[in-house]
């Protein structure tokens, strides 16, 4: 939506342009989950590096084009939904006026959805890290032990054939972790529609965006995952 002309090869190019115009004309209220501003703000290949550098004092910097994209949204008064469970720092600076802060109610609703779906990405990531920590003899005093386990495996693979194989697995789990946080924030703040191009074709049934999960989100939690084209059809005409 920020630069719709860059996506002319996608089936949603026309919808992106219409949504950008609707946002600029204030005909639609738009929210961004804080989960999109953490690992999701980085290229997929760099997300794992953030995890490996968790102990570092320096904060990774997203691509300037990504920063500019979000700044455009902030300038349009798009609000950011605070995600209290987020385990990694937001990589995009959000103006205070654009933040929707959490409350006891939103925290409880967020935890309810995450608990219902079993938090697959994060739980599997921790499980993998603990397994690797055992393989590499990481002591219990090293915390978070699961992170040290992944770092040790990256430095000297024992369970995976190489670094690339480990990176692919961790990257996929991180993506599912972030996706669940994003969906849960919609339910937490009672946002009825989540607009996404993600059809979970690669993640399969474990993804929160899989068709089976979408039906549950709609019927049990009142969150409808829709495409950009579907969202355009819901916007009142001028």
ABEGO torsion letter per residue (X at the ends): XABAAAAAABAAAAAAAAAAAAAAAGABBBBBBAAAABAAABBAAAAAAAAAAAABABBBBBBAAAAAAAAAAAAAGBBBBBBAABABBBABBBBAAABBBBBAAAAAAAAAAAAAAGGAAAAAAAAAAAAAAAAAGBBAABOBAAAAAAAAAAABBAABABAAAAAAAAAAAAAAAAAAAAAAAAAAAGBABBBBABAGAAAEAABAABAAAAAAAAAAAGBBBBBAAAAAAABBBX
